[in-house]
């Protein structure tokens, strides 16, 4: 059982809900026109981001490698009576790029858990429709964080260069929040990056 399967049932703590709301507020400033479009929330966890945006899109797909997280999302989809929202237990990689396409992909606090970020970004690029947008929310590099399974954040300039190398156009990012004990019990800042295909 993965760490995410274990924490799924108590993931929606007040602190997580507050963090998700801050991220949502920032994401909403960068969505642009969403009518008739498909949203993919990759690494959706318990759906704290994707489900709140479901009424803005025609179709929503929430994907997470954790079965337990998706079980919770399924319950929420049922409670909220969302007819346009589907879920999938899945993990994208260079060997496994799903057939589905999305006009917008949100990857919120997910990259830091993925060992090979280039591989996942390439897979997401293939899933995006032409002129689609990738929105990444993650932590700025933090020297105080050290963990064998988690990146210590990202340098926005390096990440931007990596995305441009893959083929993304118009890559823009900015730090939007600084908080106490935000990242592995360390003070940290979060950025939002938007890249278009």
Secondary structure, 3 states (H helix, E strand, C coil): CCHHHHHHHHCCCHHHHHHHHHHHHHHHCCCCCCCCCEEEEECCCCCCCHHHHHHHCCEEEEEECCHHHHHHHHHHHHHHCCCCEEEEECCCCCCCCCCCCEEEEEEECCHHHCCCHHHHHHHHHHHEEEEEEEEEEEEECCCCCCECCECCCECHHHHHHHHHHHCCEEEEEEEEEEEEEEECCEEEEEEEEEEEC
